[in-house]
Amino acid sequence: MPQYGDPIEVEDGLRAHTRRGSIGSEWWSRRFIDLVESFADTGRLQRGRSYARKGQVIDLRVGPYEVTARVQGSVEEPYEVALGIDAIDDADWRRVEAELASRAVFRARLLAGEMPPEIEDVFAGLGLSLFPESAADLHLMCDCPDWGDPCKHAAAVLYLLAESFDDDPFLILAWNGRTRDQLLTALRRAPARDAPDPFAVEDEPLSAEGFWTPPSGLARLRDRAGAPPVPPGFLLQVVEPPPVKVRRRALTDVLQPAYEALASTPFNTD
């Protein structure tokens, strides 16, 4: 039987995946939760975890610089919660995009839908922060009567936000002001400055008389370190797709299996 002060049950509320222990399984969600737990009130966080696991959170939405949700407490009307962070402006985002595009591995992994752990270092190198690192960086708002920072309702939203990051790491970037589509479009359009040219031969000029003679630089190519691995079909992700369809399917969708098959086929170097 519910006791006075117990939250009202929510039929279709958002419920944390884990029933006990830590919330968040990927590096980015654990990084976020570890930071929050380093500066937030432990008791209120514990009550927030309980709310998250009971399914008290409703309608969690991630927008630029603000996450909003409703949380059902012990009164009939759900509380309105907002989690704000300081804005990364467009000029700083252009610096981030240029830096990510200039590194072949970052560019490849992001275009493949992966979130490399080192991305946090890219932001830090530009004087920016991907996650709130102190209580002053995280602006918590709730219309409940509890003046705690965070209250249990905001804490519940923080934990479910971390699980949302597990499901889609690009929500971290969306919260910071760049959607997945905006970032990937910028990466596809930007020139990759540090991608090595596998056919480069150390500035040796091409002449008619030496055309059939292997230049001396080719011997040195055997010792050159290989380029960082990129996912199959990387070219299809980087280049703007042509407006061509094969039996009503986009050309890139038709070619993707061929790229994957080539990537898995060993080459005979004998």
C-alpha positions in Angstrom: 0.0 0.0 0.0 1.4 3.4 -0.9 2.6 5.5 2.0 2.2 9.3 2.4 5.0 10.9 0.3 5.5 8.0 -2.0 5.5 8.9 -5.7 2.4 8.2 -7.7 3.0 5.3 -10.1 3.4 6.1 -13.8 2.0 3.6 -16.2 4.3 4.3 -19.2 7.2 6.2 -17.6 10.8 6.0 -18.7 12.6 3.3 -16.6 16.3 2.8 -16.1 17.7 -0.3 -17.7 19.7 -1.4 -14.6 17.9 -2.5 -11.5 21.0 -2.0 -9.2 24.5 -0.7 -9.3 25.8 1.9 -11.6 23.7 3.5 -14.3 25.4 4.0 -17.7 27.5 1.5 -19.5 29.5 3.3 -22.3 32.5 5.5 -21.6 30.6 8.7 -22.4 27.7 8.0 -20.1 30.0 6.8 -17.3 32.1 10.0 -17.7 29.0 12.1 -17.4 27.7 10.3 -14.3 31.1 10.2 -12.6 31.4 14.0 -13.0 27.8 14.6 -11.7 28.4 12.3 -8.7 31.7 14.1 -7.9 29.9 17.4 -7.1 26.2 16.6 -6.4 24.6 15.6 -3.2 24.9 11.9 -2.6 21.6 11.4 -0.8 19.5 13.2 -3.4 21.3 11.3 -6.2 20.4 8.0 -4.5 16.7 9.1 -4.4 16.9 10.2 -8.0 18.3 6.7 -9.0 15.3 5.2 -7.2 12.9 7.4 -9.2 14.7 6.6 -12.4 14.3 2.9 -11.8 10.6 3.2 -10.8 9.8 4.9 -14.1 8.8 8.3 -12.7 10.3 10.3 -15.5 8.1 11.3 -18.4 8.8 12.9 -21.8 12.6 13.4 -21.6 13.7 15.6 -24.5 17.3 16.6 -25.5 17.6 20.1 -27.2 20.4 22.5 -27.7 21.8 23.5 -24.3 18.8 22.2 -22.4 17.2 18.9 -21.5 13.5 19.0 -20.4 11.4 16.3 -18.7 8.4 15.9 -16.5 8.8 13.8 -13.3 5.9 12.4 -11.4 6.2 12.9 -7.6 3.8 12.4 -4.8 1.4 15.1 -5.9 -1.0 14.8 -8.9 0.7 17.2 -11.3 4.2 16.1 -12.5 7.1 18.5 -11.9 8.7 20.3 -14.8 12.5 19.7 -14.9 15.2 21.4 -17.1 18.9 20.7 -17.2 20.9 23.5 -18.8 24.6 23.8 -19.8 26.6 26.8 -21.1 26.4 27.3 -24.8 29.2 26.4 -27.2 28.6 29.1 -29.9 28.8 28.7 -33.7 32.3 30.0 -34.0 33.6 27.5 -31.4 31.7 24.7 -33.1 33.3 25.6 -36.4 36.7 25.3 -34.7 35.7 21.8 -33.3 34.5 20.7 -36.7 37.7 21.8 -38.4 39.8 20.0 -35.9 37.8 16.8 -36.1 37.8 16.9 -39.9 41.6 17.3 -40.0 42.1 14.0 -38.2 41.4 11.0 -40.4 40.6 8.6 -37.6 38.2 10.9 -35.8 36.5 11.8 -39.1 36.1 8.1 -40.1 34.8 6.9 -36.7 32.3 9.7 -36.3 31.0 9.2 -39.8 30.7 5.5 -39.0 28.5 6.4 -36.0 31.1 5.9 -33.3 32.1 8.2 -30.5 36.0 8.0 -29.9 37.0 8.6 -26.3 39.7 11.0 -27.4 37.0 13.5 -28.6 36.9 15.0 -25.1 40.6 15.9 -25.6 39.8 17.7 -28.8 37.3 19.9 -27.0 39.8 20.5 -24.1 42.6 21.4 -26.5 40.3 24.2 -27.8 39.5 25.4 -24.3 36.0 23.9 -24.4 34.2 21.2 -22.4 32.0 18.4 -23.7 30.6 17.6 -20.2 29.7 19.8 -17.2 32.8 19.6 -15.0 31.4 21.4 -11.9 28.1 22.3 -10.2 28.5 25.8 -11.8 28.5 24.3 -15.3 25.2 22.5 -14.8 22.0 24.6 -14.4 19.3 22.5 -12.7 15.7 23.8 -12.6 12.6 22.1 -11.1 9.3 23.5 -9.9 9.1 21.3 -6.9 9.4 22.8 -3.4 12.8 21.1 -2.7 15.6 23.7 -3.0 18.3 21.0 -3.1 20.8 21.0 -5.9 19.9 18.6 -7.4 16.5 17.7 -6.1 15.5 14.0 -6.6 13.5 14.8 -9.7 16.4 16.5 -11.4 18.7 13.7 -10.3 16.3 11.1 -11.9 16.5 13.0 -15.2 20.3 13.1 -15.0 20.5 9.3 -14.7 18.0 8.7 -17.5 19.9 11.2 -19.6 23.1 9.2 -19.1 21.2 6.1 -20.4 20.0 8.1 -23.4 23.7 8.8 -24.1 24.3 5.0 -24.0 21.6 4.6 -26.7 22.8 7.5 -28.9 26.1 9.2 -28.0 25.4 12.0 -30.5 22.8 13.3 -28.0 25.8 14.6 -26.0 26.8 16.8 -29.0 23.1 17.7 -29.6 22.9 18.9 -26.0 26.0 21.0 -26.7 24.4 22.6 -29.7 25.2 20.3 -32.7 22.9 17.6 -34.0 24.3 14.4 -35.5 23.2 15.5 -39.0 24.8 19.0 -38.6 28.1 17.6 -37.5 28.3 14.8 -40.1 27.4 17.2 -42.9 30.2 19.5 -41.8 32.7 16.6 -41.6 31.8 15.4 -45.1 32.2 18.9 -46.6 35.4 19.8 -44.9 38.8 18.8 -46.5 40.7 16.1 -44.6 44.0 17.8 -44.1 46.0 14.9 -42.5 44.8 12.0 -44.6 47.9 10.3 -46.0 48.1 9.8 -49.8 49.1 6.1 -50.3 50.4 6.9 -53.8 52.7 9.8 -52.8 56.4 9.4 -53.8 58.2 12.1 -51.9 58.1 14.9 -54.4 60.0 13.2 -57.2 59.1 14.8 -60.6 57.5 12.7 -63.3 59.5 12.8 -66.6 59.0 11.0 -69.9 62.4 9.3 -69.9 61.9 8.0 -66.3 58.3 7.0 -66.7 59.0 3.3 -67.0 61.8 3.3 -64.4 60.6 2.8 -60.8 61.6 6.0 -58.9 63.9 5.5 -55.9 61.2 6.7 -53.6 59.1 3.6 -54.1 61.6 1.5 -52.1 61.0 3.8 -49.1 57.2 3.3 -49.4 57.7 -0.2 -48.1 58.7 1.2 -44.7 56.1 3.8 -44.5 53.6 3.3 -41.7 50.1 2.4 -42.9 47.2 4.8 -42.7 44.9 4.4 -39.7 42.2 1.9 -40.3 38.9 3.2 -41.6 35.5 1.4 -41.8 34.5 -0.3 -45.1 32.8 2.2 -47.4 34.4 5.2 -45.8 34.5 6.9 -49.2 30.8 6.5 -49.5 30.3 8.3 -46.2 32.7 11.2 -46.9 31.7 12.1 -50.4 28.3 13.6 -51.2 26.3 10.8 -52.8 25.4 11.1 -56.5 21.7 11.3 -57.4 21.8 7.8 -58.9 19.4 4.9 -58.0 19.7 1.2 -58.9 16.3 -0.4 -58.9 15.0 2.4 -56.7 17.9 2.0 -54.2 20.5 4.7 -53.6 23.8 3.9 -55.3 25.6 4.1 -51.9 23.4 1.4 -50.5 24.1 -0.8 -53.5 27.9 -0.3 -53.2 28.2 -0.7 -49.4 28.1 -4.6 -49.4 30.8 -4.6 -52.1 33.1 -2.4 -50.0 32.6 -4.6 -47.0 33.3 -7.7 -49.0 36.6 -6.1 -50.3 37.6 -5.2 -46.8 37.2 -8.7 -45.5 39.0 -10.3 -48.5 42.8 -11.0 -47.8 45.2 -9.7 -50.5 47.9 -12.0 -51.9 51.2 -10.2 -51.5 53.4 -13.1 -52.7 
